[in-house]
Amino acid sequence: MYRTALPEWRLPLRAWQHEAFDAWNATRPLDALVVATPGAGKTRFATRIAHAVLADRSVSRIVVVVPREHLKAQVARAMAGALVQLDHRFRNLDRSLASDLDGAVVTYQQVAASPQIFAALTRTPTLVILDEIHHAGDQATWGQALRDAFGNARHRVALSGTPFRSDGAAIPFIEYAAGECVASTSYDYARALGDGVCRALVFPLHGGEAEWVSRDGEIMRATFDEKIDKKYQSERLRTALTQASWLGDVIDKANLKLLEVREAGHRDAGGLIAAMNQDHARFVAELVEARTGTKPALVVSDLDDASGRITSFANSREPWIVAVHMISEGVDIPRLRVGVFASNVVSELYFRQFCGRFVRTGADPEREREAFVYLPDDGRLRAIASRIADDVRKALRAPSEYDEIAAALAAANREATAPDEGLYASIAATARESHTLDFGPLFNPAKFLAAPSQSEIRAAAAAARDVARERETPAKAEAPELTHAERRESLRRDLRALVTRASTQFAVDHKLIHATLNQRFGGPVATATLAGLDARRKLITTWLERRVYDGMR
């Protein structure tokens, strides 16, 4: 059972989190699905459940499954705030957990690779939290792997930032009706906006003209206002996103908005650009540096340092970060206020997840109540945006002056994206601002409608950079508090170094020294507690200081 008694829950909860927890706690079902808009606080809600079941000893283990590697440490730190200690560095090769840990944070990939390991881990009463559960449908075999791994769990709580459909094989542990997921609790963006939990979104739409060689070999030219065959829509979009003339102008305007937001008082406000792929991300990063004079942070894949790069940006005053999918969901960076959607993925789920990066409120919600997402004036994106707008207007009973815009948005092109296949090459593209859509509407958007000239953009950017150099000293990124797993890894490194010293000083094979330690402290390093690792370290230090190794007993 649980290693020691947990103190009472003392962390603050939002109203929806209280309601959702009370509803879950009343029946404690085997399976539950909570759909809550990005930025609403799904992780805090999940932490509340984990704390409750550990505190009353109804479970003795927590397993959290997340979609990406760099989210593991973030979840572990959030849980540690309630003294729920999870190993975010758990490897499948480890197979077991130290006794001073309550569980682990792993990825869907890890579970799919070795479901039998997790089935063994959950033989003890376990709560499984499946974050962004729609990712269970990313691979055909993942659903079965989850069933094999967690079929015997005491409780399974699935979380998602947006409602999702069953496309093909149904995702396990989820109830469906007419193909749509059925949520136990739902907390949408409109309600969050009305509660002041999330920021309002403003979408400046940018049109213009593109010229390209289509995949069937024709030279094409079209503006975003023109209705073209479905098979050419993706080519037009890709052309705009890969031309420095088009995307550079959009970056100029987005950067100017970021400078305005900073000048208005949010001094560390940041911007995020979503790119199509790794090569495109590098192109975008170079374009940002050329247009703004500042080098953006770049996160292009699930590298070992991806989590560190994102954390460093989150704790800094750096203005821009460019990423491919890495910050599409889950990552909590409340200082993000400006975004550029430079991706050619036009699915509603992905678009909503990207927008979710900007709705998280910061330290001063009243002064930071809107965010700005710049996007191509593509009919498919407009159609998705119109659905968000309609939801918000219905919930907030927006004034009648928005009805005309709502009607125009409702008529937007809703056709699905066409795949990019065959011969295709972009030639040129130019941008122009179409119009700005207020999806709040909690403030008057009129002041954001005027498009600045290129000279105004460059002059303002240059002036702001001068002010920044004179008046701002970049804030030093604060190192986040170490989790149990990170402290354990630090002790293991110290221990390895001490064993090497002892091996050299006493002319004893390091394997024998480890065997001695395992004998003295009752087991291998892999399952040693923090106290056990520290005791090993102290013993070797004593040997070295006294110059005596007393060996196996």
N, C-alpha and C positions, 0 to 999 in steps of 0.2 A: 504494500500500500504506500501512500504518500510518505515521503521521507521525514517530514516534520509539519507541524500545524501551520497553515497559512493565516496571516492576519486578516481581519475583515477588509472587504473591498472599500477602497477610499478614493479611487480615481473618479473624476466627473464623467457623467454620461449625458448625452443629448436626449431630448424627449423621445425621439424615435428609437434610440438605443434602449432606453428604459422600457418602452412599450414592447419592443421586439424580444428583449430578454425575458420580461415577465410572461409573455405569451409562450415562449419556448419552455421556460422553467415550470410553467403550470402543468405541462404534460410530459416534458422531456421525451419527445418522440425518437424513434430510431433514426428517421431521416427528416431533414428540414432543408428548405431552400430559402435563403434571404437574398432578395434583389434590392440593392441600395445604390443610388447614383454615385459615381465617382466623387470622392471628396466628402462623403457623408459620414465616414468613420466605420467601415466594416470591420477593420482590424480591432478597434477598441471593443466593438460588440462581441467579436469572437473571443477576445481576451476575457471579457466578462463571463462568458460561458465556461471557458477553460478554468478560470479561477473558481467558479462555483462548484464544478464537479470535482476538482481536486480538493477544495476545502472541506466538502462533506464526504470525501473519500469514496464517492460512487464510482470513480475511475482512478486509475493510478498512472495513466500514460496519456500524453497528448501527441498527436502527429498532425502537422500542418503541411499541406501540399500546395505549392505555388507554381505558377507557369514558367518563371525564369530564375536563373541562378542568382542574379543580383538582388532579388527580393527576399532571399532567405535571411540575411542579416537584419534587414529592416523589420521583418516580422518578429524575429527573436528579440530584438531590442524593445519592440512595443510590448511583447509579452513580459519581458523582464521588469517592465515598469510596475507590473502587478505581482512581481516575485514568482512568475511562472518561467522556469528556466528550461529553454529548449536549445538543443545542439544544432546550429545551422551549418556546421561543418561535418555533419554525419556523412560518412561514405558507406556505400553498400558493402564494402569489404569489412567494415567495422562490425556489422551484424548485431551488436549489442550496445547498450548505453551504460554510462557510469551511473552509480546509484544516487548521486546528488543531482541528477537531471530528471526533469519531468517528461521529456520526450525530445522530438526532433522536428526540424523544418527541412523538407526535401522537395524535389521537383517532380513533376509528372513523368519526366524522362527517367528519373531514378526508379520510380515505382514500376514503370513499364519494363525496365531492364531486369528487375529481379523481384517480381511480386511476392515470391515465396519468403523473402527476407522480411517483408513488411507483414505478411500473414503471421510469421513467427513473433514479430514484435507486438502484434495486437492480440496475442493470446491472453494477455492480461487485460482487464477491463480498460478500454481505450475510447477516447473521443477523437474522431478524425475530422479535421476542418479542411475542406476542399475549396481553396481560394480560386476565384475566376474559373468555376467548374466547366464553363463552356469549352475550355482548352482540352478537356477530356476527349473531345471529338476531333482533335488535331490529327491524330493517327488512327487508323482503323482498328489497331490492336489494343489501344490504350483503355478503351472501355472495359474489355475483358480483364485486363491487368488490374484495374481498380477493383473489379468484383472479386478477383482472386486474392488481392492484397487485403481488402478491408471488409470482406463479406461478413466477418464475425465481430466487427467493431460494436461497442456498446451504443455509441451515438455517432451519427455522421451529419455534419452541418455543412452544406454547400453554400458558397457565396458567389455573387456575380454583380458586376457594376451595371449591367444592362440585361433586359429580357432577351432570351434567345430561343431559337427554334431547333427542332430535331431534324437535321438534314442528313438523311441516311440512318445509320445505327443510332438508337436513342442513347443518351448519356446515362450511365448507371446512377441509381439512387435518386432519380428525378422523376416526378410525375408530370405527364403531358396531357393536354386537352387540345384537340385539333392541331397537333404539332407544336403548340406553344408550351413552354415550361409553365408549371403552376407553382407560384411562390407561396411559401408559408407567410412571409412578410414582404411587403413591397414599399419602398420609399423612393419616389421618383424625383427627378431634377426640379420639377415644378414645385413640389411641396418643400424641397430643401431650399429653394430660392425664396419661397414665401416665408420660411422659418428663419431666414438669414443665415442659414448654414453654408450656402454656396454663393459664389459671385454670379452676377449676371454676365452673359456673353454678348459681345458685339462682333459681328462678322463683316468686315470689309471685303466685298467681292471684287475680284479683278478680272476683267475680260481682256480684250485685245484681239490680235490677229496672229495666226500661225500658218507656216508654210512647211510642207514636208513631202517626202516621197513615200507613198503608201506601200503597204505590203504587196499590192498587186501591180506595183511599178508606176503608178500615176503620180504626177506632181499635183498636190492638193494645196488649197489655200482657203481658210475659213476663219471667221471671227467666232467668238464664243456666243454671239447673239444668233448666229445662223443655225438652223436645224439641218443636221447632216445625218447620213446613214449611220445606224448604230455601230457598224464595224469600224467607222472612222473616229468615233468619239474618243476612244482611248488614245489613238495616235495624236489627235489634236492636243489632248491633255499632256501627253508625254513630251510633245514638242515644246510646249510652253515651259514645262518644268526643267527642260535640259538646255534652254537657251539663256545665256547670261543677260541678254538684253531684256527679256521678259522677267525672269526670276530676280534679276538684280534690281529692277525697279520696284518690285514688290518688297524685297528686303530693305531697300531704302526707306519705303514708307513705314514698314513695320519697325525699323530701327528708330525712326523719328518718333513714332508713337511711344516706344520704350523710353526714349529720352524725355518725352513729355511726362510720362508716368513717374519717372525718377525725379524730375524737377518739381513735380507736384507734391513730393514728400515721401514717396516710397523709394528710398535711396538705393536699396539693393534689389529692386525689381529685375527679373530676368526674363529671357525669351527662349523659346524652344522651336526648332525647325525639324519637322519630320521629313526624312529623305526616302527615296524609293529603294535604294540598295546601298551597299558599302561604297562602290565607286561614285555613285551620285552624291553620297554624303560627303566625300572628300571634295568633290567639285563644289558643293554648296558651301563647305567650310572655307575654301579658298575665295569664293565669291563674297562671303560675309566679311572676310578680312580685307578684301580689296575695296568693298563698298563702305565699310564702317571704320576701318582702321584698327579694329580689335580682332585678335585671334580667338575664335570660339573654342569651347571645349568640344571634343569629338568622341562619341561613343558609337562604335560601329558593329560590335558583335559581343557575344557572351565570353569575353576574355576574362582572364583571372583578375584583372584590375578594373573591370567594368563597374563593380559596386563601389570601389574606391573613387573612381572618376566621378560617378554620379553624386556620391556623398560630398566629395570635395566641392563640386559645383553648387550643391544645395546649401553648403555652409559658407559660400564665398559671396563676393559682389560681382563676379564675372557676369557680363551682360547676356551672352548667348551660348547655347549648347545645341549641337546638331547630332541627331541620333537616327538610327534605323530600328524601329520597333522597341528598342530598349526602354523607352520611357512612355510607351503607349498605354500602360495600365499599371496600377499598383504603386508606382513610385510617388512618394509624398514630398513635393517641393512647393510649399505654399507661396514662395516668392515669384513663381512664374505668373506673368501678367500678359505676355504677348506671345502669340504663336504664329507660325507660318506652316500651313498644311501643304507641303511640297511632295506629297506621296501620290502615287497613282492607284492606291487601294481605295476604292470608293464604296466599300461595304458599310452599312449603317453601324454595325457593331464596332468596327475599327475607328470610324469617324467619331462616334460618341466617346469611345475610350480615349482618343486623343484629346477631345475637348475637355474630358474629365481632368486633364492635367492642370487646367487653368481655373477651375471653379473652386478649388480649395481655398478657404479663407486664411488670411495671415493674422498677424498680431493686431492689426487695426482694421477690422472688417468694414467699419463705416467709411473710411477713407479709401479702401481698396475694394469697393463693391462691384467693380466691373473688370472684365478681362477682354482681350481683343485677339481674335483668331482670323488671320488673313488667309484667304483661300481663292482658288481659281473660280471664275463664274461659270463653272461647269454645271449643266442642268441636273446631273445626277447628284452632285453635292448640294445644289440648291434644294432638291427634293428632300434630301435627308434633313437639311436645316429647317425646311418648312414644317416637318413633323415635330421637331423640337420646339419651334416657335408656336405651333398650334397647341401643344401640350401646356406650354407656359401661359399662353393667353387665356386658355380655359381655366387654369388654376387660379390665375391672378385677376381674372375679369378685367383685362386690359382695356383702356379707353378706346372709344370708337374710331379715333384717328388711325388706329393700327389695322382696321378692318380691310382697307384697300390693299395694304402690303400683304396681309394674310391671304387675301383672295388671289393676288398675283403669285404668291409662293405656292399656293395649292395647285396652280395650273402648271407648275414646273415639270420639266421632263423627268419621269421616274424610271426610265429604262435601265436595265442592268448593264454592267460593264461588259465590254467585249474583250476577249483575250488578244494579247499582242503577239501575233504569229506571222511568219513569213518575212518578206523583205520590207524593211521600214527604215527611214532615215529622216531625222529632223533637219530643217534648213534654217528657219528663222522664226522669230516671234517677237511681238511687241506688246506691252501691257498698257492697259488703261483702267482706272478705277470705275467700276460700274455703279455700285451704290453700297450703302452700309445698312445692315439690318440689325436692329436692336432687338435682342431676344429676351430682355429683362421682363417687362420694361420698368425698371425701378428708378430711372433717371431720364432726363431729356437728352436724346442722342443727337440733337440738331448740330451741336458744336463739332461733332465728329464727321459730319457729312462732307465738309469741304476738303477737296483733294489738294495738297500742297504742290507747288511746282518743283521741278528738279533742283533749281537753284536754291529754293527755300529749304529743301531737304538737306542738301549738302552744306549750306551755310549754318543751319541749325545743328547739324551733326558735328561740324568743325568747332562751333562755339561750345557745344556741350563737352566735347573732348578736352578743350582747353580748360573749362571750368573743373572738369573731373581731375585733371592733372594738378591743378592748383589747390583744390579744396578737399579732395578725397584721398585718403590713404586706404588701399584695399584692406578689408578686414581679414585677419588671419583666421583660417578655417579652424574651428574648434574640433578637437578629436572627440568622437562620440564615446560614451561610456562603454567599456568593454563588456561583452557578454560572457557568460560562463565558458562557452566554447573558445572564445578568444583568449581568456585568461588561462584556460587549460592548454591551449597551443603554446602560449608564452612559457608556461612552466615546462612543457615538454621540450621546447627548444633549450631552455636552461639545463634541463636534466641531460639531454643528449651531449651538450658541451661538457658538463661535469663528468659524465661517464667516459668521454674521450680523454679528459685530463687524467682521470683515475687509471684508465687503461694504460696510458703512457707511463705514469708515475710508478705504478705497482707492477708493470709488465704482466698484466693479466688481460686476457681477451675480453673485449667489451661485452660479448655474449654472456660470459660467466658473471660479470658484474650485474647485468640485467637479471640473470637468473637468481642471483643473491637478493636483489631488490624484490623480485617477484615472490621469493620465499618469505622474506621478512614481512611483506605488506599484503600478502594474500591475493595475488592475482597480477595479470599483465597491465602494462601501462594503458592500453586501449580502454580499459574499463575503470581505471583509477579515478577517484574523486579528486577535487581540488585539494582537499586536506591530505589525501594520500600522496599526491604528486609533490606537495610541499614537504611532507615528511621524508620522502625519498631524497629530495634535494638537500635537506638538512643533514641527512645521514652521510651522503657522499661528501658534503662540505666538511663534516667532522673528520672523516677519513683523511681527507687531503690536509686539513690543518694539523692533525696528530701524526700524519705520515704512517698510518696503520690501516691496513685493509684486513678485516677479520673473516672475510669469506663466508662460504655456505655453512649452515649449522645443521 
